[in-house]
Each structure stands twice: as structure tokens, then as C-alpha cells.
Amino acid sequence: MLTLALAALFGAQPVAAPVPFDAITPERAAELDGQPVVVTFTVGTPPYTWERAGKVVTVCGPLDVDEAERVVVLKGDRLKDVDRGKRMRASGVLRVIRHPAAVVAGIEVAEWVEVRVEE
């Protein structure tokens, strides 16, 4: 009770429990779209760095468990911190992106849903 009173007094928001990103469903992700979240996951995909808008980011994520792709975009070159099999915690804004079907290098790629957290 004292914690809630102090939080109200100082305008702090209670911290939500971390979202288990490994298994979040696209439906649950859609409910959180655009909101700040804390996620936990085990790195399953090979991490890599990418330059975006003149800044380097590190991209990683859990193994896919369904039709949705789950991606975490971390600020900076964090390859030394992101090993496959490592349990991670990250915070950022959750986005649900519905990619249309496309042809990439002459290969048809079906539409897919990406659930992304960006630091």
C-alpha cells in the first residue's frame, strides 16, 4: 500500500511484468502495439548489426514458434552481449508489422507478420 501511495505521490507508474517474447501471439502483440514494454526471450536467431538512419543497431530474436517473426532491435553494436542461447531482457516500443507479399531476388515471399521491439 505504501508503494502505491508513493508512486501516486511522485507520479510514477507501476512497472508491468515482462512480456515473454518467445511465445507472444500476434493477437496479444496487436493489443500492445505502440506501447512501451519489457520483454524476455532466449536468443535463437543469429544476431547481426545493421546501419539504419546513420546509426548502428543490433538485431536478434527468439526462434519462431508460429507464423509470426519476432525481432528485437537494440541500440548500438551489441554483438558481444547477444549470444545464441542467452536469456535476454530488453525494453522498448512493441510494433506489429504486416509485411505484404513480395518478390525478392526473383523469389516470391508470402505475406508475414513481424512482432518487433525497438529500444
Helices and strands as residue ranges (DSSP letters): H 2-10, E 19-20, G 21-23, H 26-32, E 36-42, E 48-52, E 55-60, E 68-75, G 79-81, E 87-99, E 102-104, E 107-109, E 112-118
